Every structure is written in C-alpha cells, then in structure tokens.
Amino acid sequence: MEFCYLCALNDPKSFSMKISSEVKIGLLTIVTLAVSLWGFKFIQGKNMLRASNVYYVEYPSIDLLKKATDVTINGFPVGVVSDMYLKPNDPEKRIVVVLDLKRDIQIPKDARAVIVSTGFMGDKSVMIKYDRACTGPDCAQSGDYLKGELQGFMSYMLGGDGTMDAYMASIKSGFADLIDTLNQQLLSPESQTPIAESVADLRKSLANLESATAQLDQLMRRSGGKIDGTLGNLQSITGNFDSKEKEINTLIDNFSAVSTQMKEADLKKTLEEVKASVSNLKTTLATTEQTLGSVNTMMGKINAGEGSLGKLLKDDALFNDLSGLSTKADSLMTDIQTRPYRYMPLKSRARVKKFDRLDAKETGTKQ
C-alpha cells in the first residue's frame, strides 16, 4: 500500500481516520487469530493460558488412546494428554505420549503413568500412580520421562493382579461363607425356623420309613412258609383249569353262538329301520318335487308379466313412473331440509322470497 503524502497534506483529518480504521482491522485480525489458535489448542487438550508441566511417557502400545484424554490421580483430574507420536528411529516402534499436568501438581520421579480402560465401550484414562510423596529434587521436573504401563479393563475392575482365578476364588470364598451362614440360620435345630422344623420332620419321616422297612423284612421272613403254601394252592388251581380245558372251550363256543344270534337280530332290526327311513325320504322328495313345480309355475307367470311383480319387471312405463316418483320424493325431502321455511304455516310469500334470496346469495346462484 503506497503512502499518499499529498493526501495527508490536503486532508489530514480523513487520513488519520483512515489510519485508525486500518489499525482497528489489523488488531481485530490479530485477536481473531489468537482466539482461534487458543481454541484449537484447547480442543487438543492444551490450555495456553494456564501454566503447566509437560511429561513424556513411552509405551509399546497405547490401545487407541486419544488426545485430550483425562489424566487423573486417584480419580481426580490433574491434566490431559496433549500429544502423542511414534518415537523416531526406534526399531521397536514405541509411542511417546505427552502429558500436560497442572503446575501445582508434584509427582515423584518414579511415578507410573498407567493407561487403563474405564468402560466396555473402549473409554481410556491415564492414571498417575506412585507410592510416596515427593519434595524438592525427588519430584519430576517438566520435560522428564515417566514410566508407562498398560492395564486392561478386567484388571481395572477387579483390582489386584486382575486375573479371573483370583476373582473366582474370592467369589467361591464368599459363597462358602454365605452357605455356612444359611445353614446356621435356617437349617440348624437351634434356629427354630419353618425350614429347620421341616428338615427335622423329614428326618423323623425317614427314620420311621427305615423302621417300617425293617419290620416288613422281618414279616416277610416269618411268613415265608405261608407264602409258599399259597403259591402251591395257586399251582393246583391252574392244574384244574388245564384238566377242564375242553369244557371251558365248549362253554366259549356256546357263548360265541349266542352272541352271533344277537348280532343277527340287531342287524334285521337295523335293516327295517333303514327301509322306513328310505320310505320317508321318498315321501319328502315327492313333496319337494311338487313344491318346485309350484315355484316353476309362479316364475313362468312372472316372466309372462302376470301379477304386480310381473308387471313391475315387464312394464317399462310403470318402472319409469316409479323411478320418477322416487326422484321427485328425494328432491322434495332435500328442499324441505334446506328450505324448511317454505313449508311452515302462516309464512307470507314476501318472507319466503326473502329467504330464497339469502340462500341464493350464500350459494352464489341467481334467484
């Protein structure tokens, strides 16, 4: 932009106003860029207006850790992950994570930055863990490297070594204590609960059943001879049945003959009933045939135009008159519904015409 000395000499006021406007635009541009840069850094997790300490941590894997992830100590947020990158010229391809912590947070040099999974959806967090507080030179300085660790979701939720065996052992111990407590509170005779009483009754019933089976066993041993005699008598009875086999067969044959005669008698009676039913059916068919003849005769008269129904079907003039009468009746009922004032008694003709004009004006037709 060229400076115009002649313009400044001729109109110094307008020149000063122009300079002030350009300064305002320049200042506004600088402020806008500064705010945009601050907002961009803030989204990335770094607050440029706050004093902080920066620490570096190396990890073999970060398990999809993202920028702006919270850094916590015992669940309290103390900073964010501001940056992460692959360590240059490293054959193991380790990852360097930059932690931005508040300036007033002091951590020892042997503190561990542990990446933990805080949910089933893959949420991450960086936890700063240490066993002792630090003072002076024992504290890590801004720019130092911290030790990095990874902790899975199950290890984070279960605590300790994070193995399922330890968790199942804890559950097993808890269930054992619970079962012992239930046995003591519900099943022991001293508890006097309904369940304990039921268990006691069941034990008495089992004892009685054992006693009953023992008595039954003794009874069977004592009655062994009688049972043998009964079986012998039963064998004698079956022998008598064998000797009377012919007589029994004759008796069965006689019974079969009697049953055959009874069946034949029932069959004759059934045939007579069938004959009577067929005779009644013939009478019914004859009556039906006569009825159909009468119907055919009536239909013939209707087709010939005889009677009222026949004239209605054959006489077009009568049909047209009835149709016209129905149409006129519909028109009359419609006119009565829309203009009831025409049919009311003691109404003057002038008033009727007045209502007709109002109806015509509302419907947009000429009257």
C-alpha positions in Angstrom: 0.0 0.0 0.0 1.6 3.3 -1.1 1.6 6.2 1.3 0.0 9.3 -0.2 1.8 12.4 1.2 -0.3 14.8 -0.9 -3.5 13.3 0.5 -2.1 13.7 4.1 -1.2 17.4 3.5 -4.5 18.2 1.8 -6.9 16.3 4.2 -5.1 15.3 7.4 -8.3 14.5 9.3 -9.6 12.0 6.8 -6.1 10.5 6.6 -6.0 10.0 10.4 -9.5 8.4 10.3 -8.3 6.0 7.6 -5.2 5.1 9.5 -7.2 4.4 12.7 -9.7 2.1 10.8 -6.8 0.1 9.3 -5.3 -0.3 12.8 -8.6 -1.5 14.2 -8.9 -4.0 11.4 -5.4 -5.2 12.0 -5.9 -5.6 15.7 -9.2 -7.4 15.2 -7.5 -9.8 12.8 -4.7 -10.5 15.3 -7.2 -11.1 18.2 -9.2 -13.4 16.0 -6.2 -15.4 15.0 -5.1 -15.6 18.7 -8.5 -16.8 19.9 -8.7 -19.3 17.0 -5.2 -20.7 18.0 -6.1 -20.8 21.6 -9.4 -22.7 20.8 -7.6 -25.2 18.6 -5.1 -25.9 21.3 -7.8 -26.1 23.9 -9.7 -28.7 21.8 -6.4 -30.7 21.6 -6.3 -30.6 25.4 -3.7 -27.8 26.0 -4.7 -24.6 27.7 -2.2 -21.9 26.5 -3.4 -19.5 29.2 -2.6 -21.9 32.1 0.9 -22.7 33.4 1.6 -26.4 33.3 4.2 -29.1 33.4 4.9 -31.4 30.5 6.0 -35.0 31.0 6.8 -37.7 28.4 5.9 -41.4 28.6 6.9 -44.2 26.3 4.5 -47.1 25.7 4.8 -50.2 23.5 1.1 -49.8 22.6 -1.5 -47.1 23.6 -4.6 -49.2 22.8 -6.4 -46.4 20.8 -5.6 -43.7 23.4 -6.8 -40.3 22.1 -5.7 -36.7 22.6 -7.5 -34.7 25.3 -7.9 -37.8 27.4 -8.0 -37.0 31.1 -5.0 -37.6 33.3 -6.1 -38.5 36.9 -4.6 -39.2 40.3 -7.0 -41.4 42.4 -9.8 -40.4 40.0 -9.1 -36.6 40.4 -8.4 -34.9 37.0 -5.0 -33.2 37.1 -4.3 -32.8 33.3 -4.8 -34.1 29.8 -3.0 -35.9 27.0 -1.8 -33.1 24.8 0.1 -35.0 22.1 1.3 -38.5 21.0 3.7 -39.6 18.3 5.9 -42.5 17.2 9.4 -42.3 18.6 11.7 -41.5 15.7 14.3 -44.0 14.6 13.0 -46.6 17.1 13.1 -50.2 15.8 10.5 -51.3 18.5 8.1 -48.5 17.2 7.4 -47.3 20.7 4.9 -44.4 21.2 5.6 -41.3 23.1 2.7 -39.7 24.9 2.9 -36.1 26.1 1.1 -35.4 29.4 0.1 -31.8 30.3 -0.4 -31.5 34.1 -1.2 -28.6 36.3 1.8 -26.6 37.6 0.9 -27.2 41.2 0.8 -31.0 40.9 4.0 -32.5 42.1 4.8 -36.2 41.4 7.9 -38.3 42.2 10.4 -39.3 39.6 9.4 -43.0 39.9 5.7 -42.3 39.3 4.0 -44.5 36.7 1.6 -43.3 34.0 -0.9 -46.2 33.6 -3.3 -46.4 30.6 -6.5 -48.0 31.9 -9.8 -49.0 30.2 -12.6 -47.5 32.1 -15.6 -49.0 30.2 -16.8 -51.7 27.8 -17.0 -49.1 25.0 -13.2 -48.6 25.0 -13.0 -45.4 27.0 -9.5 -44.7 28.2 -7.8 -42.8 31.0 -4.2 -42.2 32.2 -3.8 -42.7 35.9 -0.7 -41.4 37.7 0.3 -43.9 40.4 3.1 -43.5 43.0 3.7 -45.0 46.4 5.2 -41.9 48.2 5.0 -38.1 48.1 8.0 -36.1 46.9 9.7 -32.9 47.9 12.4 -30.8 46.2 14.8 -32.8 43.9 12.8 -36.0 44.4 10.0 -34.6 42.3 9.9 -35.0 38.5 10.6 -31.8 36.5 8.8 -30.6 33.5 10.2 -32.4 30.4 11.1 -35.6 32.3 10.2 -39.1 31.2 7.9 -41.2 33.3 7.5 -45.0 33.4 4.5 -46.2 31.3 2.2 -49.2 32.0 -1.0 -50.7 30.4 -3.8 -52.1 32.5 -6.8 -54.0 31.0 -10.4 -53.4 31.8 -10.8 -56.6 33.9 -7.7 -55.7 35.9 -9.0 -52.2 36.5 -12.4 -53.5 37.6 -11.1 -56.4 39.7 -8.1 -54.8 41.2 -5.1 -56.8 42.5 -3.5 -59.0 39.8 -6.7 -58.7 37.7 -6.9 -62.5 37.0 -10.2 -64.4 36.8 -8.8 -67.1 39.0 -8.3 -64.7 41.9 -11.8 -63.2 41.3 -13.4 -66.7 41.2 -11.5 -67.6 44.3 -12.9 -64.6 46.0 -16.4 -65.4 44.8 -16.0 -69.0 46.0 -14.9 -67.9 49.4 -17.9 -65.5 49.7 -20.3 -68.2 48.6 -18.9 -70.7 51.1 -19.4 -68.1 53.9 -22.9 -67.4 52.7 -23.8 -71.2 52.6 -22.4 -71.7 56.1 -24.4 -68.7 57.4 -27.6 -70.1 55.7 -27.0 -73.5 57.2 -26.6 -72.0 60.6 -29.5 -69.6 60.4 -32.0 -71.8 58.5 -31.2 -75.5 58.9 -29.8 -75.8 62.4 -32.2 -77.2 65.1 -31.4 -74.2 67.3 -32.8 -71.7 64.7 -36.4 -72.9 65.1 -37.4 -71.6 61.7 -40.1 -73.3 59.5 -37.4 -74.7 57.2 -35.5 -76.2 60.2 -38.7 -77.7 61.5 -39.5 -79.1 58.1 -36.0 -80.7 57.9 -36.4 -82.2 61.3 -39.8 -83.6 60.3 -38.3 -85.1 57.2 -35.6 -86.7 59.2 -38.2 -88.3 61.5 -40.2 -89.5 58.5 -37.0 -91.1 57.0 -36.3 -92.8 60.4 -39.9 -94.1 60.5 -39.6 -95.3 56.9 -36.4 -97.2 57.8 -38.1 -98.8 60.8 -41.1 -99.8 58.7 -38.9 -101.4 56.0 -37.1 -103.4 58.7 -40.4 -104.6 60.2 -41.6 -105.6 56.7 -38.4 -107.6 56.1 -39.0 -109.5 59.4 -42.6 -110.1 58.4 -41.7 -111.5 55.1 -39.2 -113.8 56.7 -41.7 -115.1 59.2 -44.4 -115.6 56.5 -42.2 -117.4 54.1 -43.9 -120.8 54.7 -47.4 -119.4 54.3 -46.4 -117.7 51.0 -45.0 -121.0 49.7 -48.3 -122.8 50.6 -50.3 -120.1 48.8 -48.2 -120.5 45.7 -48.7 -124.2 45.8 -52.5 -123.8 46.0 -52.4 -121.4 43.1 -50.5 -124.0 41.1 -53.1 -126.6 41.9 -55.9 -124.3 40.7 -54.1 -123.8 37.4 -53.8 -127.6 37.1 -57.6 -127.9 37.5 -58.0 -125.3 34.7 -55.8 -127.4 32.4 -57.9 -130.5 33.1 -61.2 -128.6 32.4 -59.8 -127.1 29.1 -62.3 -129.0 26.9 -65.3 -127.9 28.9 -64.1 -124.3 29.0 -63.7 -124.4 25.2 -67.3 -125.7 24.8 -68.6 -123.0 27.0 -66.8 -120.4 25.0 -68.2 -121.8 21.7 -71.7 -121.6 23.1 -71.3 -118.1 24.2 -70.0 -117.2 20.7 -73.0 -118.7 19.1 -75.4 -116.8 21.3 -73.6 -113.5 20.6 -73.8 -114.3 16.8 -77.6 -114.7 17.0 -77.9 -111.5 19.0 -75.9 -109.6 16.3 -78.1 -111.1 13.5 -81.2 -109.9 15.4 -79.9 -106.4 15.7 -79.0 -106.4 12.0 -82.6 -107.3 11.0 -84.0 -104.6 13.2 -81.5 -102.1 11.7 -82.5 -103.1 8.1 -86.2 -102.5 8.9 -85.4 -99.0 10.3 -83.4 -98.2 7.1 -86.3 -99.3 4.9 -88.7 -97.0 6.9 -86.2 -94.1 6.6 -86.0 -94.7 2.8 -89.8 -94.6 2.5 -89.9 -91.3 4.4 -87.2 -89.9 2.2 -89.2 -90.8 -0.9 -92.3 -89.1 0.5 -90.1 -86.0 1.2 -88.7 -86.0 -2.3 -92.2 -86.2 -3.8 -93.3 -83.2 -1.7 -90.2 -81.3 -2.7 -90.9 -82.0 -6.3 -94.4 -80.7 -6.0 -93.1 -77.5 -4.3 -90.6 -77.0 -7.1 -93.4 -77.4 -9.7 -95.3 -74.6 -8.0 -92.3 -72.4 -7.9 -91.7 -73.0 -11.6 -95.3 -72.1 -12.4 -95.1 -68.9 -10.4 -91.8 -67.9 -12.1 -93.4 -68.6 -15.5 -96.3 -66.2 -14.7 -93.8 -63.6 -13.5 -91.9 -63.9 -16.8 -95.1 -63.6 -18.7 -95.9 -60.3 -17.0 -98.8 -61.5 -14.9 -99.4 -60.1 -11.4 -97.9 -57.0 -9.8 -94.3 -58.3 -9.7 -94.5 -59.4 -13.3 -95.8 -56.0 -14.4 -93.1 -54.3 -12.5 -90.5 -56.4 -14.3 -92.0 -56.3 -17.8 -93.8 -52.8 -17.9 -91.1 -50.2 -18.6 -93.5 -47.3 -18.2 -94.5 -48.4 -14.7 -90.9 -48.8 -13.8 -90.1 -45.3 -15.2 -93.1 -43.8 -13.3 -91.9 -45.3 -10.0 -88.3 -44.1 -10.7 -89.5 -40.6 -11.4 -91.7 -40.6 -8.3 -88.7 -41.7 -6.2 -86.6 -38.9 -7.7 -89.3 -36.3 -7.0 -89.7 -37.5 -3.4 -85.9 -37.2 -2.9 -86.0 -33.6 -4.3 -88.9 -32.8 -2.0 -87.1 -34.1 1.1 -83.9 -32.3 0.1 -85.8 -29.0 -0.4 -87.6 -29.5 3.0 -84.3 -30.0 4.7 -82.6 -27.0 3.1 -85.6 -24.5 3.0 -87.9 -25.5 5.8 -89.4 -22.0 5.9 -91.3 -22.7 2.6 -93.4 -25.3 4.3 -94.1 -23.7 7.6 -97.6 -22.5 8.0 -98.5 -18.8 8.4 -95.5 -17.6 6.3 -96.0 -14.8 3.9 -94.9 -15.1 0.3 -92.6 -12.0 0.7 -90.8 -13.5 3.6 -90.3 -16.8 1.6 -88.8 -14.8 -1.3 -86.5 -13.0 1.2 -85.1 -16.3 2.5 -84.7 -17.6 -1.1 -82.6 -14.5 -2.0 -80.5 -15.1 1.1 -80.0 -18.7 0.1 -79.1 -17.8 -3.4 -76.6 -15.2 -2.1 -74.9 -17.7 0.1 -74.7 -20.4 -2.6 -73.7 -17.9 -5.3 -76.6 -18.7 -7.7 -79.1 -16.4 -9.3 -82.7 -16.3 -7.9 
